[in-house]
Amino acid sequence: MNLAGSIFSALSSVLTNGFLILLTVVFILLEAADLPKKLQIVLKNPERSLSTIERFSRHAKRYLVIKTLISATEALVIWVWLLILGVDYPVLWGTLVFLLKLCAQYWFSHSCVAAVLLALVQLGWGPPFSPPLALSLRTSLWGIS
C-alpha cells in the first residue's frame, strides 16, 4: 500500500508540473501575436528597438541550432561507441548525454560519467575510458563545451 501511495504521489507531482508548464506555454503563445504592438507602444524608437530584438532572436535561434547539432553529434558518438563496446542501454546513455549537453552548465565530461561507470563495471578498466577521455581532452584543449 505504501508503494502504491508513493507511486501515485510521484505521478500526481509529474502531472501537476506538466499541466503548469503546458498552461504557461499556452499563455506565452497567446501573447506572442500582440507582442510587437505592445512593444511599439512602450518603446520610444520602435523601429530601431524591434530590429535589435529581431537580430537578437535570429542569433539566439542560430546558437540553439548549433548547440543542438553539436549535442546530437556527441551523443551519437557516445551511443555508437557504447554499442561497439557492448555496454547495456546505449540509447539511454546517448539520450542522456544529448539532454545534459543541451544544458549550458553541464560539460560533456559531466554528462557521460554514468555511462563510463556502467561500462567500467561491465567491461573493466580499458575500453570504457577511451571515448569520454578523447572528447573531454578536446573540450579542455579547445575550450569547447
ROSE-4610 file (N, C-alpha, C; in Angstrom, 1 decimal, always signed):
// ROSE-4610
residu = [M/M/M/N/N/N/L/L/L/A/A/A/G/G/G/S/S/S/I/I/I/F/F/F/S/S/S/A/A/A/L/L/L/S/S/S/S/S/S/V/V/V/L/L/L/T/T/T/N/N/N/G/G/G/F/F/F/L/L/L/I/I/I/L/L/L/L/L/L/T/T/T/V/V/V/V/V/V/F/F/F/I/I/I/L/L/L/L/L/L/E/E/E/A/A/A/A/A/A/D/D/D/L/L/L/P/P/P/K/K/K/K/K/K/L/L/L/Q/Q/Q/I/I/I/V/V/V/L/L/L/K/K/K/N/N/N/P/P/P/E/E/E/R/R/R/S/S/S/L/L/L/S/S/S/T/T/T/I/I/I/E/E/E/R/R/R/F/F/F/S/S/S/R/R/R/H/H/H/A/A/A/K/K/K/R/R/R/Y/Y/Y/L/L/L/V/V/V/I/I/I/K/K/K/T/T/T/L/L/L/I/I/I/S/S/S/A/A/A/T/T/T/E/E/E/A/A/A/L/L/L/V/V/V/I/I/I/W/W/W/V/V/V/W/W/W/L/L/L/L/L/L/I/I/I/L/L/L/G/G/G/V/V/V/D/D/D/Y/Y/Y/P/P/P/V/V/V/L/L/L/W/W/W/G/G/G/T/T/T/L/L/L/V/V/V/F/F/F/L/L/L/L/L/L/K/K/K/L/L/L/C/C/C/A/A/A/Q/Q/Q/Y/Y/Y/W/W/W/F/F/F/S/S/S/H/H/H/S/S/S/C/C/C/V/V/V/A/A/A/A/A/A/V/V/V/L/L/L/L/L/L/A/A/A/L/L/L/V/V/V/Q/Q/Q/L/L/L/G/G/G/W/W/W/G/G/G/P/P/P/P/P/P/F/F/F/S/S/S/P/P/P/P/P/P/L/L/L/A/A/A/L/L/L/S/S/S/L/L/L/R/R/R/T/T/T/S/S/S/L/L/L/W/W/W/G/G/G/I/I/I/S/S/S]
num = [1/1/1/2/2/2/3/3/3/4/4/4/5/5/5/6/6/6/7/7/7/8/8/8/9/9/9/10/10/10/11/11/11/12/12/12/13/13/13/14/14/14/15/15/15/16/16/16/17/17/17/18/18/18/19/19/19/20/20/20/21/21/21/22/22/22/23/23/23/24/24/24/25/25/25/26/26/26/27/27/27/28/28/28/29/29/29/30/30/30/31/31/31/32/32/32/33/33/33/34/34/34/35/35/35/36/36/36/37/37/37/38/38/38/39/39/39/40/40/40/41/41/41/42/42/42/43/43/43/44/44/44/45/45/45/46/46/46/47/47/47/48/48/48/49/49/49/50/50/50/51/51/51/52/52/52/53/53/53/54/54/54/55/55/55/56/56/56/57/57/57/58/58/58/59/59/59/60/60/60/61/61/61/62/62/62/63/63/63/64/64/64/65/65/65/66/66/66/67/67/67/68/68/68/69/69/69/70/70/70/71/71/71/72/72/72/73/73/73/74/74/74/75/75/75/76/76/76/77/77/77/78/78/78/79/79/79/80/80/80/81/81/81/82/82/82/83/83/83/84/84/84/85/85/85/86/86/86/87/87/87/88/88/88/89/89/89/90/90/90/91/91/91/92/92/92/93/93/93/94/94/94/95/95/95/96/96/96/97/97/97/98/98/98/99/99/99/100/100/100/101/101/101/102/102/102/103/103/103/104/104/104/105/105/105/106/106/106/107/107/107/108/108/108/109/109/109/110/110/110/111/111/111/112/112/112/113/113/113/114/114/114/115/115/115/116/116/116/117/117/117/118/118/118/119/119/119/120/120/120/121/121/121/122/122/122/123/123/123/124/124/124/125/125/125/126/126/126/127/127/127/128/128/128/129/129/129/130/130/130/131/131/131/132/132/132/133/133/133/134/134/134/135/135/135/136/136/136/137/137/137/138/138/138/139/139/139/140/140/140/141/141/141/142/142/142/143/143/143/144/144/144/145/145/145]
x = [+0.8/+0.0/+0.9/+2.0/+2.9/+3.5/+3.8/+4.4/+3.4/+2.1/+1.1/+0.9/+0.9/+0.8/+1.9/+3.2/+4.3/+4.3/+3.8/+3.7/+2.7/+1.5/+0.5/+0.9/+1.7/+2.2/+3.1/+4.1/+5.0/+4.3/+3.4/+2.6/+1.8/+1.2/+0.5/+1.4/+2.6/+3.6/+4.0/+4.2/+4.6/+3.5/+2.3/+1.1/+0.9/+1.0/+0.8/+1.8/+3.1/+4.2/+3.9/+3.6/+3.3/+2.1/+1.1/+0.0/+0.4/+1.2/+1.6/+2.5/+3.4/+4.2/+3.4/+2.4/+1.5/+0.7/+0.2/-0.5/+0.3/+1.6/+2.5/+2.8/+3.0/+3.3/+2.1/+0.9/-0.3/-0.4/-0.2/-0.3/+0.8/+2.0/+3.1/+2.7/+2.2/+1.8/+0.6/-0.3/-1.4/-0.9/+0.1/+0.6/+1.6/+2.1/+3.1/+2.6/+1.4/+0.8/+0.7/+0.5/+0.3/+1.6/+2.7/+3.9/+4.5/+4.5/+5.1/+4.2/+2.9/+2.1/+2.4/+2.5/+2.8/+4.2/+5.1/+6.5/+6.5/+5.8/+5.7/+5.1/+4.2/+3.6/+4.6/+5.3/+6.2/+7.5/+8.1/+9.4/+9.3/+10.3/+10.3/+10.7/+11.7/+12.0/+11.8/+10.5/+10.2/+10.9/+11.2/+11.8/+13.2/+14.0/+15.3/+15.3/+14.5/+14.4/+13.9/+12.9/+12.4/+13.4/+14.2/+15.3/+16.3/+16.6/+17.6/+17.1/+15.8/+15.2/+15.2/+14.8/+14.8/+16.2/+17.2/+18.6/+19.0/+18.7/+19.0/+18.3/+17.0/+16.2/+16.9/+17.3/+18.0/+19.3/+20.1/+21.3/+21.0/+20.0/+19.7/+19.2/+18.4/+18.0/+19.2/+20.1/+21.3/+22.1/+22.3/+23.0/+22.4/+21.1/+20.4/+20.5/+20.4/+20.6/+22.0/+23.0/+24.4/+24.6/+24.1/+24.2/+23.5/+22.4/+21.7/+22.4/+23.0/+23.7/+25.0/+25.7/+26.9/+26.5/+25.4/+25.0/+24.6/+23.8/+23.4/+24.6/+25.6/+26.8/+27.5/+27.7/+28.5/+27.7/+26.4/+25.5/+25.6/+25.6/+25.7/+27.0/+28.1/+29.4/+29.4/+28.9/+28.8/+27.9/+26.8/+25.9/+26.6/+27.2/+27.9/+29.0/+29.8/+30.9/+30.5/+29.4/+28.9/+28.3/+27.7/+27.1/+28.3/+29.4/+30.5/+31.1/+31.2/+31.8/+30.9/+29.6/+28.6/+28.1/+28.1/+27.5/+26.0/+25.3/+23.9/+23.3/+22.2/+21.4/+22.1/+22.8/+23.5/+22.6/+21.3/+20.4/+20.1/+19.9/+19.6/+20.8/+22.0/+23.2/+23.4/+23.2/+23.3/+22.3/+21.0/+20.0/+20.3/+20.8/+21.2/+22.3/+23.3/+24.4/+23.8/+22.9/+22.3/+21.6/+20.7/+19.9/+20.8/+21.8/+22.6/+23.5/+23.9/+24.8/+24.0/+22.7/+21.9/+21.9/+22.0/+22.0/+23.4/+23.4/+24.6/+25.6/+25.2/+26.1/+26.8/+26.4/+27.0/+27.9/+29.1/+30.1/+29.9/+30.6/+30.5/+31.0/+32.1/+32.7/+31.7/+30.9/+30.0/+28.8/+28.4/+27.2/+27.4/+28.6/+28.8/+29.4/+29.4/+30.0/+29.3/+27.9/+27.2/+27.4/+27.5/+27.8/+29.2/+30.1/+31.5/+31.5/+30.8/+30.8/+30.2/+29.1/+28.5/+29.4/+30.1/+31.0/+32.2/+32.6/+33.7/+33.3/+32.1/+31.6/+31.4/+30.9/+30.7/+32.0/+32.9/+34.0/+35.4/+35.5/+36.8/+37.4/+38.7/+39.4/+39.7/+40.0/+40.5/+39.5/+38.6/+37.8/+36.9/+36.3/+35.3/+35.8/+37.1/+37.5/+38.0/+38.1/+38.6/+37.8/+36.4/+35.7/+35.5/+35.2/+35.0/+36.3/+37.4/+38.7/+39.0/+38.8/+39.1/+38.3/+37.0/+36.1/+36.4/+36.7/+37.0/+38.3/+39.3/+40.5/+40.3/+39.4/+39.1/+38.4/+37.6/+36.9/+37.9/+38.8/+39.8/+40.8/+41.2/+42.2/+41.7/+40.5/+40.0/+38.9/+38.6/+37.6/+36.2/+35.9/+34.6/+33.8/+32.6/+31.9/+30.7]
y = [-1.2/+0.0/+1.3/+1.2/+2.3/+2.6/+1.5/+1.6/+2.3/+1.8/+2.4/+3.9/+4.2/+5.6/+6.5/+6.0/+6.8/+6.9/+5.9/+5.9/+6.9/+6.9/+7.9/+9.3/+9.5/+10.8/+11.3/+10.5/+10.9/+11.2/+10.4/+10.6/+11.9/+12.2/+13.4/+14.6/+14.5/+15.6/+15.9/+14.8/+14.9/+15.5/+15.1/+15.6/+17.1/+17.4/+18.8/+19.7/+19.3/+20.1/+20.2/+19.1/+19.1/+20.0/+20.0/+20.9/+22.4/+22.7/+24.1/+24.5/+23.7/+24.0/+24.2/+23.3/+23.5/+24.8/+25.1/+26.3/+27.6/+27.5/+28.7/+28.8/+27.7/+27.8/+28.3/+27.9/+28.4/+29.9/+30.4/+31.9/+32.6/+32.0/+32.7/+32.7/+31.6/+31.6/+32.5/+32.7/+33.6/+35.1/+35.4/+36.8/+37.1/+36.1/+36.3/+37.1/+37.0/+37.7/+39.2/+39.6/+41.0/+41.6/+40.9/+41.4/+42.6/+42.6/+43.7/+45.0/+44.9/+46.1/+46.6/+45.8/+46.3/+46.9/+46.3/+46.9/+48.2/+48.4/+49.7/+50.8/+50.4/+51.4/+51.8/+50.8/+51.0/+51.7/+51.3/+51.7/+53.1/+53.9/+55.2/+55.2/+54.4/+54.3/+52.8/+52.5/+51.1/+50.5/+51.2/+50.5/+50.0/+50.9/+50.5/+49.4/+49.6/+48.6/+47.2/+47.2/+46.0/+45.3/+46.1/+45.5/+44.8/+45.5/+44.9/+43.6/+43.6/+42.4/+41.3/+41.6/+40.6/+40.0/+40.9/+40.4/+39.5/+39.9/+39.0/+37.7/+37.7/+36.5/+35.6/+36.2/+35.4/+34.7/+35.5/+35.0/+33.9/+34.1/+33.1/+31.8/+31.9/+30.7/+30.0/+30.7/+30.2/+29.4/+30.1/+29.4/+28.1/+28.1/+26.9/+25.8/+26.2/+25.1/+24.5/+25.4/+24.9/+24.1/+24.5/+23.8/+22.4/+22.4/+21.1/+20.2/+20.7/+19.8/+19.2/+20.1/+19.6/+18.5/+18.8/+17.9/+16.5/+16.6/+15.4/+14.6/+15.3/+14.6/+13.9/+14.6/+14.0/+12.8/+13.0/+11.9/+10.7/+10.9/+9.9/+9.1/+9.9/+9.2/+8.3/+8.8/+8.0/+6.8/+7.0/+5.9/+4.8/+5.2/+4.2/+3.5/+4.3/+3.7/+2.7/+3.1/+2.1/+0.9/+1.1/+0.0/-1.0/-0.4/-1.2/-2.0/-1.3/-1.9/-2.9/-2.9/-3.8/-3.5/-2.2/-1.7/-1.7/-2.1/-2.1/-0.7/-0.7/+0.5/+1.7/+1.5/+2.6/+3.7/+3.5/+4.5/+5.4/+4.8/+5.6/+6.5/+6.1/+6.9/+7.9/+7.6/+8.6/+9.7/+9.3/+10.3/+11.2/+10.6/+11.3/+12.3/+11.9/+12.8/+14.0/+13.7/+14.8/+15.8/+15.3/+16.2/+17.0/+16.3/+17.1/+18.0/+17.7/+18.6/+19.9/+19.8/+21.0/+22.0/+21.4/+22.3/+23.0/+24.3/+25.1/+24.8/+24.5/+24.3/+23.0/+22.0/+20.7/+20.6/+20.1/+19.9/+18.4/+18.1/+16.7/+15.7/+16.0/+15.1/+14.8/+15.8/+15.6/+14.7/+14.9/+14.2/+12.7/+12.3/+10.9/+10.1/+10.6/+9.9/+8.6/+8.6/+7.4/+6.3/+6.7/+5.7/+5.1/+5.9/+5.4/+4.5/+4.8/+4.0/+2.6/+2.6/+1.4/+0.5/+1.2/+0.5/-0.1/+0.7/+0.2/-1.0/-1.0/-2.2/-3.4/-3.2/-4.3/-4.8/-3.9/-4.3/-4.2/-3.6/-3.5/-2.1/-2.0/-0.6/-0.1/-0.9/-0.4/+0.4/-0.3/+0.3/+1.5/+1.4/+2.5/+3.9/+4.1/+5.4/+6.1/+5.4/+6.0/+7.1/+6.9/+8.0/+9.2/+9.0/+10.2/+11.0/+10.2/+10.9/+11.7/+11.1/+11.8/+13.1/+13.0/+14.2/+15.2/+14.7/+15.6/+16.3/+15.6/+16.3/+17.3/+17.1/+18.0/+19.2/+19.0/+20.1/+21.0/+20.3/+21.1/+21.8/+21.2/+21.8/+23.0/+22.9/+23.9/+24.8/+24.5/+25.3/+25.1/+24.0/+23.7/+22.9/+23.4/+22.6/+21.9]
z = [+0.0/+0.0/+0.0/+0.7/+0.8/-0.6/-1.3/-2.7/-3.6/-3.6/-4.4/-4.1/-2.8/-2.4/-2.9/-2.8/-3.3/-4.8/-5.5/-7.0/-7.4/-6.8/-7.1/-6.7/-5.7/-5.2/-6.3/-6.7/-7.8/-9.1/-9.4/-10.7/-10.6/-9.5/-9.3/-9.4/-8.9/-9.0/-10.4/-11.1/-12.5/-13.4/-13.2/-13.9/-13.6/-12.3/-11.9/-12.6/-12.5/-13.2/-14.7/-15.3/-16.7/-17.1/-16.3/-16.5/-16.4/-15.4/-15.2/-16.4/-16.8/-18.0/-19.2/-19.4/-20.6/-20.5/-19.4/-19.2/-19.5/-19.0/-19.2/-20.7/-21.4/-22.8/-23.6/-23.2/-23.9/-23.7/-22.5/-22.3/-23.1/-23.1/-23.9/-25.4/-25.9/-27.3/-27.6/-26.7/-26.9/-26.9/-26.1/-26.1/-27.2/-27.9/-28.9/-30.1/-30.4/-31.6/-31.3/-30.0/-29.7/-29.2/-29.1/-28.5/-29.4/-30.7/-31.5/-31.2/-31.1/-30.9/-29.5/-28.5/-27.1/-27.1/-27.8/-27.8/-28.4/-29.5/-30.2/-29.3/-28.5/-27.5/-26.4/-25.9/-24.8/-25.2/-26.3/-26.7/-27.4/-27.2/-27.8/-29.3/-29.6/-31.0/-31.5/-31.8/-32.0/-33.2/-34.3/-35.4/-35.1/-34.4/-34.1/-33.0/-32.0/-30.9/-31.4/-32.3/-32.8/-33.7/-34.5/-35.3/-34.4/-33.3/-32.4/-31.8/-31.4/-30.8/-31.9/-33.1/-34.2/-34.4/-34.4/-34.6/-33.5/-32.3/-31.1/-31.2/-31.7/-31.8/-32.9/-34.0/-35.0/-34.5/-33.7/-33.2/-32.1/-31.3/-30.3/-31.0/-32.0/-32.8/-33.4/-34.0/-34.6/-33.5/-32.4/-31.3/-30.9/-30.7/-30.3/-31.3/-32.6/-33.6/-33.6/-33.5/-33.4/-32.2/-31.0/-29.8/-29.9/-30.5/-30.7/-31.6/-32.7/-33.6/-33.0/-32.2/-31.5/-30.5/-29.7/-28.7/-29.3/-30.4/-31.1/-31.7/-32.2/-32.7/-31.6/-30.5/-29.4/-28.8/-28.7/-28.2/-29.2/-30.5/-31.4/-31.3/-31.1/-31.0/-29.7/-28.6/-27.4/-27.6/-28.2/-28.5/-29.3/-30.4/-31.3/-30.5/-29.8/-29.0/-28.0/-27.2/-26.2/-26.9/-28.1/-28.8/-29.2/-29.7/-30.1/-28.9/-27.8/-26.6/-26.0/-26.3/-25.7/-24.4/-24.1/-22.8/-22.9/-21.8/-21.8/-21.9/-22.6/-22.8/-23.5/-24.6/-25.2/-25.7/-26.1/-26.5/-25.3/-24.1/-22.9/-22.6/-22.7/-22.3/-23.4/-24.7/-25.7/-25.6/-25.2/-25.0/-23.8/-22.7/-21.5/-21.8/-22.6/-23.0/-23.8/-24.7/-25.5/-24.7/-23.8/-22.9/-22.0/-21.4/-20.4/-21.1/-22.4/-23.2/-23.6/-23.7/-24.0/-22.9/-21.7/-20.5/-20.5/-20.4/-20.6/-19.4/-18.3/-17.1/-17.1/-18.0/-18.0/-19.2/-18.9/-19.9/-20.4/-21.4/-21.9/-20.9/-20.2/-19.3/-18.1/-17.8/-16.7/-17.2/-18.4/-18.9/-19.2/-19.3/-19.6/-18.5/-17.3/-16.1/-15.8/-15.8/-15.5/-16.6/-17.8/-18.9/-18.7/-18.3/-18.1/-16.9/-15.8/-14.7/-15.0/-15.7/-16.1/-17.0/-17.9/-18.8/-18.0/-17.0/-16.1/-15.4/-14.9/-14.1/-15.1/-16.3/-17.2/-17.9/-18.2/-19.1/-18.5/-17.3/-16.7/-17.0/-16.9/-16.9/-18.3/-19.3/-20.5/-21.5/-22.1/-23.2/-22.7/-21.6/-21.3/-21.3/-21.0/-20.8/-22.1/-23.2/-24.4/-25.0/-25.2/-25.9/-25.0/-23.7/-22.9/-22.7/-22.5/-22.4/-23.6/-24.8/-26.0/-26.2/-25.9/-26.1/-24.9/-23.8/-22.7/-22.9/-23.5/-23.9/-24.9/-25.9/-26.9/-26.2/-25.3/-24.6/-23.8/-23.1/-22.3/-23.2/-24.3/-25.1/-25.9/-26.5/-27.4/-26.7/-25.5/-24.8/-25.3/-25.9/-26.5/-25.4/-25.1/-24.1/-24.7]
